[in-house]
Amino acid sequence: GSISDGTGYDGPKVSVGKDTYLGGTGTVYGTTQIAMGGHLAPGHADAIGTLNFGPARLRLNATSTLHIRLGDGTNDCVRSTGDVTCSGTGIQVAVTANGVAKPGVYPRIAAANLSAPSFTLAPGAPEGSTLAVQGNRLVLYVKEPAARSLVWSGAQGNAWDASTENWLADGAAATFTDGDAVSFTDAGTETNVEISGNVAPSGVSVSSETANYTLGGTGSITGFCGVVKAGASTLTLEGSHAYQMPTEVKEGKLVLKGSVRDSSFDVAHNAVFDQAADSVIAGDAVTLTFGYGNHNLRGPNTFRGTVNYVTTGGHTGKGDVSLNLWGTRPLGYASAITVTGYASDYDTCTFLALRRDTVVEDVRFVFGTAPGNYRAFLLNANDGGAGSWYGDVELQGIANKAQQYFRSDGGTLVIGRPGGTNVITGPTGFSFRGGGTIHVHSRIETPSGLGRDDAGTVVLFCPSNAYGDTTCVQGTVQLGGANGWCTNAQMSLGKGSASAHVAFNLDGFDQTLCGLREVQTAYAGPNSTRVVSTPADKPATLTLDQRSDTVWGSSYGFSYIRGP
């Protein structure tokens, strides 16, 4: 059945109080809140099932409990076509099994948007159970307990198969059997490991300081296991693999030269991930999370899910860091990427860098929020060519627009698909930086003003931008169409703190401004000018409708309006 036939966030509300249960297999349409101490239990007492929500919001509060039962390869589940938000910590997930829980990946929550997830697995869950967030899904991993713990010796060569005694079990030579937990340490004598056939360990650990391992060959790592990289060494993963638990890079470096399907990647602060060209990350519910450090995604990737680049908490000293995107679909078919930076000093920057001729399509780019002095850029790196972002951009509320940039240090950065409907939205403004060229085809919808600094050029194509009054302190703002500048914003030109040239080039297109101001500066002179112009062969009309004051041509001079 259903509860609340109202739709949307303004529809009827459902509140589940302390010690109260909401269950069943129907649909709840209204906004729903599970209060502190409340319980959400999809399914019926005698049958596993799915409880649906949406399009209104489902909110889980601290100390509430989600009850899930596992059946014969099935499970209770919560699905939502709207937002699922978590408020506070300590949200319990209680898991019970009807009989023996089969190894597998079980979806707990699947939502259009899962916000601020904070879940804890309650006592009593089946052995081998762990929770993980994959994009907008909460999943439960269940794996079989390890049959044995094996340590790689390489005493009989480099073969990982079912017949070669290349392992130690409690110090004795052993062969591998599916279900064993395997580890690779500095003690291994062969580091170029050749996998033969499909192997299904319960877990793979590479923990070495000096031994750089390569796991490759014609075989595959499969099943309900993950790969954990620890120690300062480098692990190279070659071949084609399909395992379903996360790949964790806790220390050192992981180089992906093959393909991995169905595994999420979690790269810790100061660890490194490097994807080689033509390797592939695949899967329908994959989350890639990168900490403070320099990483490379090269594709062509085919995964669906989300990507996070979060340098908050990882900064140990001055130093810019980048998540570099190369080639075709480095972000696969991800729905969004969130970049969140933090530094204890103003000089450290977090870059999402589009390398030469990289095109990202239909991925939402989110500038995340963070405390402290924080700079995050979408950057076309200084290696020529063009970098194109054909997706929406969301600004989540950094107070200082000077701390979130679109920047080109060489070549051309393209924001928004030409002729498309992409938007840049959020409660705060941002700046255009760098000495290169930036083409903006997206509609800009921010209540705050914009910034233009450094000696490069930004070209605005959309005729219906909406933002606040803006100061351009250096470089060139150029129109790519009529009224490419917001008609409701006052334009100020000039840099009050140093010598700098700044220009507004109509380039043959008409523009209405509500006001035009020069920034008065003691640095005015031949090396510090303010110019509004259009080329001699491209006449244009500039209209000042005086909704705001116009101040131009002060006693400092070197402010010009030129052109036909």
C-alpha positions in Angstrom: 0.0 0.0 0.0 1.0 3.6 0.4 1.2 6.3 3.1 0.5 10.0 2.2 -0.6 10.5 -1.3 0.8 14.0 -1.3 3.9 14.5 -3.4 7.0 16.6 -3.1 8.6 18.2 -0.1 5.4 20.1 0.7 3.3 16.9 0.9 2.0 15.3 4.1 4.7 14.4 6.7 5.3 11.1 8.4 7.1 11.1 11.8 8.3 7.9 13.5 9.0 8.5 17.1 11.2 6.8 19.7 10.5 3.1 20.1 8.1 3.2 17.1 8.5 1.1 13.9 7.7 1.9 10.3 7.7 -1.2 8.1 6.1 -2.8 5.1 6.6 -3.1 1.4 4.6 -0.2 0.0 5.5 3.4 -0.8 5.7 6.5 1.5 5.2 9.6 -0.6 5.4 12.3 2.1 8.4 13.7 3.9 9.4 11.1 6.5 11.5 11.5 9.6 12.8 8.6 11.8 13.3 10.3 15.1 16.0 9.5 17.7 15.3 6.0 18.9 12.9 5.3 16.1 13.0 2.2 13.8 12.8 1.7 10.1 12.1 -2.0 9.2 11.3 -2.7 5.5 9.6 -5.9 4.7 7.0 -7.9 6.7 7.5 -10.3 9.6 7.2 -13.3 7.4 8.6 -12.0 4.2 11.7 -10.0 3.0 10.8 -6.9 1.0 11.5 -3.3 -0.1 10.0 -0.2 1.4 9.9 2.7 -1.1 10.1 6.5 -0.4 9.9 9.6 -2.6 10.0 12.0 -4.2 9.9 13.6 -0.7 12.8 13.4 1.7 13.6 10.6 4.2 15.5 11.8 7.2 17.3 9.4 9.6 18.2 11.0 13.0 21.0 10.0 15.4 20.4 6.7 17.3 17.7 5.6 15.0 17.9 2.1 13.7 17.5 0.5 10.2 16.6 -3.2 10.4 17.6 -5.5 7.6 17.2 -9.2 7.2 19.2 -11.4 4.8 17.5 -14.3 3.1 18.8 -16.8 0.5 20.7 -14.3 -1.5 18.1 -11.6 -0.9 17.5 -8.9 1.6 15.2 -6.1 2.9 15.9 -2.8 1.3 15.0 0.9 1.4 14.7 2.7 -1.9 14.0 6.3 -2.5 13.5 8.5 -5.6 14.3 11.5 -3.5 16.9 12.5 -0.9 17.9 10.4 2.1 19.6 12.5 4.7 21.4 11.5 7.9 21.4 13.9 10.9 24.0 13.2 13.5 26.0 10.0 14.2 25.2 6.6 15.6 22.6 5.5 13.1 22.5 1.8 13.7 22.1 -0.9 11.0 20.8 -4.1 12.6 21.3 -7.1 10.4 19.8 -10.6 11.0 20.0 -13.6 8.8 17.3 -16.1 8.0 19.6 -19.2 8.0 23.2 -18.9 6.8 24.0 -15.6 5.1 25.5 -16.2 1.7 28.6 -14.2 0.7 27.6 -11.2 -1.4 27.0 -7.5 -1.7 23.5 -6.5 -0.3 22.0 -3.0 -0.9 20.6 -1.5 2.3 19.6 1.9 1.0 19.4 3.0 -2.6 18.5 6.7 -3.1 18.6 9.5 -5.7 20.9 11.3 -3.2 22.3 9.9 0.0 23.5 12.9 2.1 26.0 12.8 5.0 25.8 9.1 5.6 26.9 8.0 9.1 26.0 4.4 9.8 27.3 1.9 12.4 26.8 -1.9 12.1 25.0 -3.1 15.2 26.2 -6.1 17.2 24.8 -9.5 16.0 25.5 -9.1 12.3 26.7 -12.2 10.4 30.4 -12.9 10.6 32.3 -11.2 7.9 29.9 -8.3 7.5 31.0 -4.7 6.8 29.1 -1.6 5.7 30.2 0.7 2.9 28.8 3.7 1.1 28.9 3.4 -2.7 27.8 6.7 -4.2 24.2 7.0 -3.2 23.9 3.5 -1.9 24.5 1.9 1.5 25.6 -1.7 1.0 26.5 -4.6 3.3 29.4 -6.8 2.3 29.2 -10.4 3.6 32.2 -12.6 3.0 33.1 -16.1 4.1 35.6 -16.4 7.0 39.1 -17.1 5.7 39.9 -20.8 5.5 43.5 -20.0 6.2 45.9 -17.0 6.3 48.7 -17.4 3.7 51.9 -15.4 3.2 53.5 -15.3 -0.2 57.0 -16.8 -0.3 57.7 -17.1 -4.0 59.9 -20.1 -3.2 58.8 -22.1 -6.2 58.7 -19.2 -8.7 56.0 -16.5 -9.5 52.9 -18.6 -10.1 49.7 -17.9 -8.1 47.6 -21.0 -8.8 46.1 -23.9 -7.0 49.1 -26.3 -7.3 52.3 -24.4 -6.7 53.7 -24.2 -3.1 54.4 -20.5 -3.2 52.8 -19.8 0.1 53.4 -20.3 3.8 50.7 -21.3 6.2 51.9 -21.0 9.8 55.5 -21.2 8.4 54.9 -24.4 6.3 54.9 -24.5 2.5 51.3 -24.5 1.2 49.3 -24.2 -2.0 46.4 -21.7 -2.4 42.8 -22.6 -2.1 39.8 -20.4 -2.8 38.7 -18.7 0.5 42.2 -18.2 1.8 43.3 -14.8 3.0 46.6 -13.9 1.3 49.3 -11.3 2.1 52.4 -10.1 0.3 55.3 -8.8 2.4 58.9 -7.8 2.1 59.8 -11.5 2.7 58.6 -12.6 -0.7 61.5 -13.6 -3.1 59.4 -13.1 -6.3 57.5 -9.9 -6.7 56.3 -10.3 -10.3 53.3 -12.5 -9.5 51.6 -14.3 -12.4 48.0 -15.3 -11.6 46.8 -18.4 -13.5 43.0 -18.9 -13.8 40.4 -17.3 -11.5 41.4 -17.1 -7.9 38.9 -16.2 -5.2 40.7 -15.3 -1.9 38.7 -13.9 1.1 41.1 -10.9 1.0 44.3 -9.6 -0.5 46.8 -7.6 1.5 50.0 -6.1 0.1 52.0 -4.8 3.1 55.6 -4.0 2.2 58.0 -1.2 2.6 60.6 -2.0 -0.1 59.2 -4.9 -2.2 57.3 -3.5 -5.2 54.8 -6.1 -6.2 53.0 -6.6 -9.6 49.9 -8.8 -9.6 49.2 -9.8 -13.2 49.1 -12.7 -15.6 46.2 -14.3 -17.5 44.1 -15.0 -14.5 41.8 -12.8 -12.4 41.1 -12.0 -8.7 37.4 -12.6 -8.3 34.7 -13.0 -5.7 33.8 -11.2 -2.5 37.2 -9.9 -1.5 39.1 -6.6 -1.6 42.6 -5.5 -2.0 44.4 -3.5 0.7 47.7 -1.7 0.0 49.9 -0.7 3.0 53.5 0.3 3.4 55.6 2.7 1.4 56.1 0.4 -1.7 54.3 0.4 -5.0 51.7 -2.2 -6.1 51.0 -2.6 -9.8 47.8 -4.3 -10.7 47.7 -5.8 -14.2 45.3 -8.1 -15.9 41.5 -8.2 -15.6 39.9 -8.5 -12.2 36.3 -8.6 -10.9 36.1 -8.5 -7.1 33.4 -6.8 -5.2 34.9 -5.4 -2.0 36.8 -2.1 -1.9 40.4 -1.5 -3.0 42.1 0.5 -0.2 45.3 2.3 -0.7 46.4 3.1 2.9 50.0 3.9 2.2 52.4 3.9 -0.8 51.3 3.8 -4.4 48.9 1.8 -6.5 49.4 1.7 -10.2 46.4 0.3 -12.2 47.5 -1.1 -15.6 44.6 -3.6 -16.1 40.9 -3.5 -15.4 38.9 -3.8 -12.2 35.2 -4.3 -12.1 32.7 -3.7 -9.2 35.3 -2.5 -6.6 35.3 1.0 -5.1 38.6 2.7 -4.5 39.6 4.5 -1.3 43.0 6.3 -1.4 44.1 7.7 1.9 45.8 11.0 2.6 49.4 11.0 1.2 49.0 7.8 -0.6 49.0 7.8 -4.5 46.8 6.4 -7.2 48.1 6.3 -10.8 45.9 4.8 -13.6 47.7 4.0 -16.8 46.2 4.8 -20.2 43.8 2.1 -21.6 43.2 0.6 -18.1 39.6 0.5 -17.0 37.5 0.9 -13.9 34.1 -0.6 -14.4 30.9 -1.3 -12.4 27.5 0.1 -11.8 27.8 1.3 -8.2 31.4 2.4 -7.7 32.8 5.2 -5.5 36.3 6.6 -6.0 37.6 8.5 -3.0 41.0 10.3 -3.1 42.8 12.0 -0.2 45.5 14.6 -0.1 48.0 13.8 -2.8 48.6 13.8 -6.5 46.6 11.2 -8.5 45.8 10.3 -12.1 42.6 9.0 -13.7 43.1 8.1 -17.4 40.3 5.9 -18.7 38.5 5.1 -20.8 36.5 4.2 -17.7 33.0 2.9 -17.7 32.0 2.9 -14.0 28.9 4.5 -12.7 28.8 6.1 -9.2 30.5 9.1 -7.6 34.0 10.5 -7.2 35.4 12.4 -4.2 38.6 14.3 -3.9 38.9 15.4 -0.3 42.2 16.9 1.0 40.7 18.1 4.3 42.8 16.8 7.1 45.6 15.6 4.9 47.7 18.7 4.6 51.1 18.4 6.2 52.9 21.5 4.8 52.7 23.8 1.8 52.2 22.1 -1.5 49.6 22.1 -4.2 48.0 18.8 -5.1 46.0 17.6 -8.1 43.6 15.0 -9.3 44.6 14.9 -12.9 42.1 13.8 -15.6 43.4 12.5 -18.9 41.8 11.2 -22.1 38.3 10.0 -22.8 35.9 9.6 -19.9 38.4 9.5 -17.1 35.4 9.9 -14.7 33.4 7.2 -16.6 29.7 7.7 -16.3 29.9 9.1 -12.8 26.9 11.2 -11.7 29.1 13.7 -9.8 32.6 14.6 -8.5 33.0 16.6 -5.2 36.3 18.5 -4.6 36.8 19.6 -1.0 40.1 21.2 0.1 41.6 22.5 3.3 44.9 24.0 4.2 46.4 25.8 7.2 47.9 28.3 4.9 46.5 30.3 2.0 49.1 29.2 -0.5 48.0 25.5 -0.8 45.7 24.7 -3.6 43.5 21.7 -4.5 43.2 21.2 -8.3 40.9 19.2 -10.4 43.1 19.3 -13.5 41.8 18.7 -17.0 44.9 17.7 -18.9 45.5 18.2 -22.6 42.4 17.7 -24.8 40.4 15.9 -22.0 36.6 16.1 -22.3 34.4 15.3 -19.3 30.7 14.8 -20.2 27.5 14.8 -18.1 29.3 14.8 -14.7 28.2 17.3 -12.0 31.2 19.1 -10.5 30.7 20.1 -6.8 32.9 22.5 -4.9 32.5 21.1 -1.4 32.6 23.0 1.8 35.5 23.0 4.2 36.9 25.1 7.1 40.0 27.3 7.0 41.9 28.8 4.1 40.8 26.7 1.2 41.5 27.0 -2.5 39.9 24.6 -5.0 40.2 25.0 -8.8 38.8 23.4 -11.9 42.0 23.8 -13.9 43.1 23.4 -17.5 46.7 22.5 -16.8 49.5 24.3 -18.6 50.1 21.7 -21.3 48.3 23.4 -24.2 45.2 22.1 -26.1 41.8 22.3 -24.6 40.1 20.9 -21.5 36.3 20.7 -21.6 33.8 20.3 -18.8 30.4 19.5 -20.3 28.5 19.3 -17.0 26.8 21.4 -14.3 28.8 23.0 -11.5 27.6 23.4 -7.9 29.2 25.7 -5.3 28.3 24.6 -1.8 29.0 27.7 0.1 32.6 28.8 0.5 32.5 32.4 1.9 35.4 33.8 -0.2 34.9 33.7 -3.9 38.7 34.2 -4.3 39.1 30.7 -2.9 37.3 28.8 -5.6 38.5 29.3 -9.2 38.1 28.3 -12.7 41.7 28.6 -14.0 43.6 28.1 -17.2 47.3 28.3 -17.2 47.6 27.4 -20.9 45.4 26.4 -23.8 41.6 26.8 -23.4 39.3 25.7 -20.6 35.7 25.2 -21.8 33.0 25.2 -19.2 29.6 24.0 -20.3 28.6 22.3 -23.6 28.3 24.9 -26.4 24.7 25.4 -27.2 23.7 23.3 -24.2 21.8 23.9 -20.9 24.6 23.5 -18.3 24.5 25.8 -15.2 26.8 27.1 -12.5 24.8 27.4 -9.3 25.3 28.0 -5.6 25.1 30.6 -2.8 28.6 32.1 -3.4 30.6 33.5 -6.2 33.9 32.4 -7.8 36.8 33.7 -9.8 38.4 33.2 -13.2 42.2 33.0 -13.0 45.3 32.1 -14.9 47.0 33.4 -18.0 45.1 31.2 -20.5 41.7 31.4 -22.1 38.4 30.3 -20.5 35.2 29.9 -22.5 32.0 29.8 -20.4 28.9 28.4 -22.2 27.1 27.6 -18.9 24.5 29.9 -17.4 25.9 31.4 -14.2 23.3 31.6 -11.4 25.0 32.9 -8.2 23.8 35.7 -5.9 27.3 36.9 -5.3 29.6 38.5 -7.7 32.4 37.1 -9.9 36.1 37.8 -10.0 38.6 38.1 -12.9 42.3 38.1 -12.1 45.6 37.3 -13.8 46.4 38.2 -17.4 44.2 35.7 -19.3 40.9 36.0 -21.0 37.4 34.8 -20.1 34.7 34.7 -22.8 31.1 34.7 -21.7 28.6 33.2 -24.2 25.3 32.7 -22.3 22.9 35.8 -22.7 21.0 35.2 -19.4 23.6 35.1 -16.6 22.5 36.1 -13.1 25.0 37.2 -10.5 25.9 40.2 -8.3 28.1 43.2 -8.8 31.6 42.2 -9.9 35.1 43.6 -9.9 37.6 42.6 -12.7 41.0 43.4 -11.4 43.2 42.0 -14.2 43.0 40.4 -17.6 40.2 40.5 -20.2 36.5 39.8 -20.0 35.1 39.3 -23.5 31.6 38.8 -24.9 30.8 35.7 -26.9 27.2 36.8 -27.5 24.9 39.8 -26.8 24.5 40.6 -23.1 27.0 37.8 -22.1 27.7 39.9 -19.0 24.8 40.0 -16.5 22.6 43.0 -17.3 21.7 43.4 -13.6 25.3 43.6 -12.4 27.5 46.5 -12.0 31.0 46.1 -13.5 34.1 47.5 -11.8 37.4 47.5 -13.5 40.8 47.9 -11.9 43.2 46.6 -9.3 43.7 48.8 -6.3 46.7 46.9 -4.8 49.1 46.7 -7.8 49.7 47.7 -11.4 47.6 45.6 -13.8 45.8 45.9 -17.1 42.1 45.0 -17.2 39.8 45.2 -20.2 36.2 44.6 -21.2 36.0 43.6 -24.9 32.5 43.7 -26.4 33.9 42.0 -29.5 31.0 43.3 -31.7 28.2 42.3 -29.3 25.8 44.7 -27.6 25.7 44.9 -23.8 23.6 46.6 -21.2 25.1 47.3 -17.8 23.3 48.7 -14.8 26.6 50.6 -13.9 30.3 50.9 -14.8 32.9 51.9 -12.3 36.7 52.2 -12.3 38.7 51.1 -9.3 40.7 54.2 -8.2 44.3 53.3 -7.6 47.6 55.0 -7.0 49.1 52.5 -9.5 47.3 54.1 -12.5 49.7 54.7 -15.4 50.9 53.1 -18.7 51.3 49.8 -16.9 47.9 49.9 -15.2 45.0 50.7 -17.5 41.2 50.1 -17.6 39.7 49.7 -21.1 36.2 49.1 -22.4 36.4 48.5 -26.2 35.2 46.7 -29.3 37.4 46.0 -32.4 37.3 48.6 -35.2 35.6 46.1 -37.6 33.0 45.0 -35.0 30.8 47.9 -33.9 28.8 47.4 -30.8 26.5 49.4 -28.4 27.2 49.6 -24.7 24.1 50.8 -22.7 24.5 52.1 -19.2 21.0 52.3 -17.7 22.2 53.9 -14.5 20.4 51.6 -12.1 23.8 51.8 -10.3 26.2 54.7 -10.4 28.7 55.0 -13.2 32.1 56.4 -12.2 34.6 56.6 -15.0 37.6 58.8 -15.8 39.0 59.8 -12.4 41.9 62.1 -11.7 44.1 59.0 -11.8 43.5 58.7 -15.6 44.3 55.8 -17.8 40.7 54.7 -18.1 39.4 54.4 -21.7 36.3 53.6 -23.8 37.3 52.8 -27.4 35.9 51.5 -30.6 32.9 52.1 -32.9 
